[in-house]
Amino acid sequence: MSPNYFDQIIEKRRSNRKFDANVEVPNDVIQRSLERAILSPNSSNMQLWEFYWIQNPEEREKYTALCLGQSAAKTAKQLVVFVTRGDLWKSRAKWNYDRVREGIVGEPNKLQKRGLDYYTKLMPLAYRSDWFGFFAFVRRTISFFGGLTKPFYRMGGKADQRVTVHKSCGLAAQTFMLSIASEGFESCPMEGFDAKRVKKALNLPRGAEINMIIAVGKATEEGIWGPRNRVPYNEVVFVR
């Protein structure tokens, strides 16, 4: 595949804030893009995310209000809510454990043993939490002493877990938007929304969090609010 093709996708992907009312976005475009999003890299393959595709026009009207009446939401032909599910770590760890077990014939080899231990020992250590902060204290203690003499992965409390799952979900959202661009449509990632009411509308549990809401449609010229200005390369890229 030509590198120029990816350049075209990157150049095409702009945050468009007003979509063409006369052009629909086929459902199969969204489905393919979500299937691609699922293939995104993520921490420990835990896949602590969910994607809520708002197909129904009446439902989209409700989410327009929850997105504070933004033009991108108001004119979108499709909406997808990207949600983090750190609270599902136990079931996702088991899912990964089962995948490792499926590949074992006879006694597990060294790599397979590491995989089994990873999902039965390390993931519980990384994600388990309690009201009193005991497990966070254990993680910080292990990190402190482990890092005294060598590089060591620094584990902490709930905030560190949230950063991890939001990073993974953000990678999936980016894959989704690049896919939308490759399909000939545009997107707009939105952070301006009432997260509490969106969670309620989706009937999400307490442990779920809204990462972003992405509006999709066909671009209009007025939906682009100016040139794509970026800080110069040499101010953000440092070679060591």
C-alpha positions in Angstrom: 0.0 0.0 0.0 1.3 3.4 -0.9 2.3 5.7 2.0 0.6 8.5 0.1 -2.8 6.8 0.7 -2.4 7.2 4.4 -1.3 10.8 4.0 -4.6 11.4 2.1 -6.6 9.9 5.0 -4.7 12.0 7.6 -5.3 15.1 5.5 -8.9 14.3 5.0 -9.6 13.7 8.7 -10.7 17.1 10.0 -13.1 17.9 12.9 -16.1 19.0 10.9 -18.7 20.8 13.0 -21.6 21.0 10.5 -22.6 18.1 8.3 -24.6 18.0 5.1 -28.3 17.4 5.9 -28.9 15.8 2.5 -26.2 13.0 2.7 -26.8 9.9 4.8 -24.0 7.8 6.3 -24.7 4.1 5.6 -24.8 1.8 8.6 -22.2 -0.5 7.1 -19.7 2.4 7.1 -20.2 2.7 10.9 -20.1 -1.0 11.4 -16.8 -1.5 9.5 -15.3 1.4 11.4 -16.3 0.0 14.7 -14.9 -3.4 13.7 -11.6 -1.6 12.9 -11.7 0.3 16.2 -11.9 -3.0 18.0 -8.6 -4.0 16.5 -6.9 -1.0 18.1 -3.9 -1.4 20.4 -4.8 -1.3 24.1 -3.3 -2.0 27.5 -2.6 -5.7 28.1 -5.3 -6.6 25.6 -7.9 -5.9 28.3 -10.2 -4.1 25.9 -11.8 -2.1 28.7 -14.1 -0.2 26.4 -17.6 -0.2 24.9 -19.0 1.6 21.9 -22.6 2.8 21.8 -23.8 3.4 18.3 -26.8 5.8 18.4 -28.7 4.9 15.2 -32.2 6.0 15.9 -32.9 9.6 14.8 -35.1 10.3 17.8 -32.3 9.0 20.1 -29.8 11.3 18.3 -32.0 14.3 19.1 -31.8 13.4 22.7 -28.0 13.2 22.6 -27.9 16.6 20.8 -29.2 18.1 23.9 -26.8 16.1 26.1 -24.0 17.4 23.8 -25.1 21.0 24.8 -26.6 21.6 21.4 -23.3 21.5 19.5 -23.7 21.9 15.7 -21.7 18.7 15.1 -24.2 16.7 17.2 -27.2 18.6 15.8 -26.3 17.8 12.2 -24.7 14.4 12.6 -26.2 11.5 10.7 -24.6 9.0 13.1 -23.3 9.2 16.7 -21.0 6.9 18.6 -20.3 7.1 22.3 -17.0 5.8 23.4 -17.1 4.4 27.0 -14.4 3.1 29.3 -15.2 0.1 31.4 -12.5 -0.3 34.0 -15.0 -2.0 36.2 -15.0 -5.0 33.8 -11.4 -5.9 34.5 -12.2 -9.2 36.1 -14.3 -10.6 33.2 -11.8 -9.3 30.6 -8.8 -10.8 32.5 -10.7 -14.1 32.6 -11.5 -13.8 28.9 -7.8 -13.3 28.1 -6.8 -16.2 30.5 -9.2 -18.5 28.6 -7.7 -17.5 25.3 -4.2 -18.5 26.6 -5.6 -21.8 28.0 -7.1 -22.6 24.6 -3.7 -22.6 23.0 -2.1 -25.0 25.5 -1.7 -28.7 24.7 -0.2 -30.7 27.5 2.0 -28.8 29.9 2.2 -25.0 29.3 5.5 -23.7 28.0 7.4 -20.8 29.6 5.6 -18.2 27.6 2.2 -19.7 28.2 2.9 -19.9 32.0 3.7 -16.2 31.9 0.5 -15.5 30.1 -1.6 -17.4 32.6 0.2 -15.6 35.5 -0.2 -12.3 33.8 -4.0 -12.5 33.8 -4.4 -14.2 37.2 -1.8 -12.3 39.2 -0.6 -9.1 37.6 -4.0 -7.9 36.3 -5.7 -8.3 39.7 -2.8 -6.4 41.3 -3.1 -3.6 38.7 -6.8 -3.2 38.7 -8.2 -4.3 42.1 -9.4 -1.5 44.3 -11.2 -1.0 47.6 -12.9 1.9 49.5 -9.9 2.2 52.0 -7.2 2.4 49.4 -5.4 -0.7 50.6 -4.6 -2.2 47.2 -3.5 1.3 46.0 -1.1 1.4 48.9 0.2 -2.1 48.1 0.8 -1.1 44.5 2.7 2.1 45.5 4.7 0.2 48.0 5.7 -2.5 45.4 6.5 0.2 42.9 8.6 2.2 45.4 10.8 -0.7 46.5 10.9 -2.3 43.1 12.1 0.9 41.6 14.9 1.6 44.0 17.5 -0.2 42.0 16.1 -0.6 38.5 13.4 0.7 36.1 10.0 -0.5 37.3 6.4 0.0 36.2 4.9 2.5 38.6 1.5 1.4 39.7 -0.8 3.6 41.7 -4.4 4.2 42.6 -7.7 4.8 40.8 -6.4 7.8 38.9 -3.6 5.7 37.2 -6.2 3.1 36.3 -8.4 5.7 34.7 -5.6 7.1 32.7 -4.8 3.6 31.4 -8.3 2.8 30.3 -8.9 6.2 28.8 -5.7 6.0 26.7 -6.8 2.7 25.3 -10.3 4.0 24.5 -8.8 7.1 22.9 -6.7 4.9 20.6 -9.9 3.1 19.5 -11.6 6.4 18.9 -8.8 7.6 16.7 -8.9 4.3 14.7 -12.6 4.9 14.2 -12.2 8.4 13.0 -9.4 7.5 10.5 -11.7 4.7 9.2 -14.5 7.1 8.8 -12.2 9.4 6.7 -11.1 6.4 4.6 -14.8 5.7 3.8 -15.2 9.3 2.4 -17.0 10.8 5.4 -16.0 13.1 8.3 -16.2 13.1 12.1 -16.0 15.4 15.0 -14.9 14.1 18.5 -16.8 15.9 21.2 -15.8 16.5 24.8 -18.5 19.0 25.5 -21.3 16.9 26.9 -23.1 16.3 30.2 -21.3 13.1 31.2 -23.7 12.3 34.1 -26.8 12.5 31.9 -25.1 10.6 29.1 -24.3 7.8 31.5 -27.9 7.8 32.7 -29.2 7.8 29.1 -27.1 4.7 28.3 -28.0 3.1 31.6 -24.3 2.6 32.5 -23.1 1.4 35.9 -21.1 3.6 38.2 -17.7 2.3 37.1 -18.2 3.3 33.4 -17.0 6.6 32.1 -17.6 8.5 28.9 -14.4 9.0 27.0 -15.8 11.0 24.0 -18.8 11.2 21.7 -18.1 11.2 17.9 -20.4 12.7 15.4 -20.3 11.5 11.8 -21.6 12.9 8.6 -20.7 14.4 5.2 -18.5 17.5 5.5 -19.6 21.0 4.6 -17.2 23.9 4.0 -18.8 25.9 6.8 -18.1 22.9 9.1 -14.4 23.7 9.0 -13.5 26.6 11.2 -10.3 27.6 9.6 -6.9 26.2 8.6 -5.4 23.3 10.5 -2.8 25.2 12.5 -0.2 23.1 14.4 2.7 24.0 16.6 5.9 23.6 14.4 7.6 20.2 14.2 10.8 21.3 16.0 8.8 22.6 19.0 7.2 19.3 19.7 9.6 16.6 18.4 12.9 16.1 20.2 15.5 13.6 19.0 17.8 12.1 21.7 
